[in-house]
Amino acid sequence: MRWNQEDISLYAESKEYIDTMIIPLIPFDVQKDELMKKQAFQKELLKLFASEVEKEYKGRILLAPEYHYISGRHKEEVDRVNHWIGQFTNLPFDHIFLFTLDMNWRKLSNDLQGEIVWLPGLQSGNLQSSEVQSFIKEQVSQIAEMIRSYW
Amino acid sequence: MSDKKQVSRRQFLNYSLTGVGGFMAAGMLAPMVRFAIDPVLQPSAAGKFKAVVEESELTSEPQRFTWKINQKDGWYESEVEKSAWVYKKENGEIVALSPICTHLGCTVDWASNEEYPNQFYCPCHGGRYKKNGVNIPNTPPTAPLPLYEHKVEEGMLYLGQAKSRGSGV
């Protein structure tokens, strides 16, 4: 399920079947052009990952709105991320996965109330090229399997 | 005076003016008629078939094939990947099933659960379907998997729209 009118109305009717949530964590930093470019690319990549995984398990996964933050202040963000997670676990959701390409979250994974799924991403590239597409497909099937092991 | 029937000057002018006028009228009307019936002549997007796989690759075991279609969805026109589980029955009939679970839309897999080796299995809520796509009672789905329209031309399998099969079992 995605965060749009149609899917959310379906979710509201069949809450008991949907117990898994994916929150993409998307950093940005406008200080350096190079970093901005990389982060913009990685944002596209991460959204693609999340939406492909959602497509596979549409009936059990809800894709949350993306969580955006300014990079480099992960410690301060922990509380806010946990606040988001708290909102969703109340609905209830049993499994919360935080998708990210930002490896700084790994050190804080114990403080977070959701499961960090760190994806080794690409620095840059062309999302339309067939190599990148097969790389994404391969990874998506592995992430999907990983999520299934939690169910 | 000869006794052959002569065309008088008046008649000749009448004929030629009618002829030329007729051509001019036709010249003006033809595009108008074409515009008026244009929507009827548009190929309907619904009936579009796409080449998916060579018929010789099909087996009696369902295999998953993917292909791309252009989909216009409100604001966006995008390329969407479609997929189908395709197999051949013993009598040679081709069956192409949509892999979208009729419960809440997950993707079903053939024989992915060891307990049900001859069924389609949905990993989300354990929905199951027989090989012909009919849902198994007492599992979450309430309708069979949709069937794709198909045709074979020159050894190539073409798939069209997936057609829902009602409420099933």
Contacts between the chains, C-beta under 8 A, distances in Angstrom:
chain1	res1	chain2	res2	distance
A	10	B	104	7.3
A	14	B	104	6.3
A	17	B	103	7.7
A	17	B	104	5.9
A	17	B	124	7.5
A	17	B	125	5.8
A	17	B	140	7.4
A	18	B	104	7.5
A	55	B	107	7.3
A	56	B	106	7.1
A	56	B	107	5.2
A	57	B	106	5.1
A	57	B	107	7.5
A	57	B	123	7.0
A	57	B	124	5.5
A	58	B	104	6.6
A	58	B	105	4.0
A	58	B	106	5.5
A	58	B	107	7.7
A	59	B	101	6.1
A	59	B	103	5.9
A	59	B	104	2.7
A	59	B	105	5.0
A	59	B	106	4.1
A	59	B	122	7.5
A	59	B	124	4.5
A	59	B	125	6.7
A	60	B	104	7.2
A	60	B	106	6.4
A	60	B	124	3.9
A	60	B	125	6.7
A	148	B	123	5.7
A	151	B	123	7.7
